[in-house]
Amino acid sequence: MSRGLALISCLAGVLLVAVAMHAQTGNWQSADEAGQGQTPMMPVHQEPHHRQVFQYGPMRIIDLQIPPGDMSWFHTHEWPVFYLTVADSQTRTQILGLEWGARGAGAAAPGRGAPPAGAPPAGAARAGAPPAPAGGAAPRAGGPPRFRPRLFSDLSYAERAVTHRIHNNGTGLYRALGVINETQGGDESVTEEAAGFSGKAEMSNRWFRIHRVALAPGEKAAHQHKAPVVVLQDSEGKGVASGAMSFEFNEPGQWGFFDSGARHEISNGSTGRLELLEVEIRRK
């Protein structure tokens, strides 16, 4: 083959690749202000603001971050999720096909445990969530200040999938760590002791059981659990969780993971109190 023909063949190959790439990406289109026209629709862990940072079997960890003024794409929730709010801001939510702020069928009514704007809107279960600290979300227009719980879980997705998008119309970053359990849940009759925990859980349901680990400077605590656990940092400070793998903790929102039966030790290497959450991924 002559050099000229080889060059033509090479250019043709490049053109074909470019055309193929354009065909794959040309269909991506965000929704308009009315919520119409998005292509494609995507599961929550593929939405760019809900960055998936880890997956192990039917468990996923997502890091949701929406800067002020930004908006997520429409995304679908199909499985229960536990959230730790790391940074709060005023937000609003639009369920696909409805107006901004409208609630879908089965959502809680105002004054009866309705989820805050920006949180999963459909019948969220928040049993055991502590009061939100002062300095949280800004006041919503037309009403008193409402604060997003620091710890909350939405179990309604197991019964009815929801597709929505979130707009951060506040002045700060909205960030939450989410743990998704893509199973039918576990046996709620299993006690804390049998599961490898000590003390009462801060939150417990069929899919998640959340225990707080609070360590004084230099203190250590060893754990071993029958189900997989995600470790989330919930305070300032520095620490290490070591076992089959080691995870460093330096700021709120950092995470670690240990499989069922994996013994691990958590230590506080800072000069102040260190608090972490162990999120048990309950499954049969």
Secondary structure, 3 states (H helix, E strand, C coil): CCHHHHHHHHHHHHHHHHHHHHHHHCCCECCCCCCCCCECCEEHHHCCCEEEEEEECCEEEEEEEECCCCECCCEEECCCEEEEEEECCCEEEEECCCCCCCCCCCCCCCCCCCCCCCCCCCCCECCCCCCCCCCCCCCCCCCCCCCCCCEEEECHHHCCCEEEEEEECCCCCEEEEEEEECCCCCCCCCCHHHHCCCCCCCEECCCEEEEEEEECCCCEEEECCCCCEEEEECCCCCEEEECCCEEEECCCCCEEEECCCCCEEEEECCCCCEEEEEEEECCC
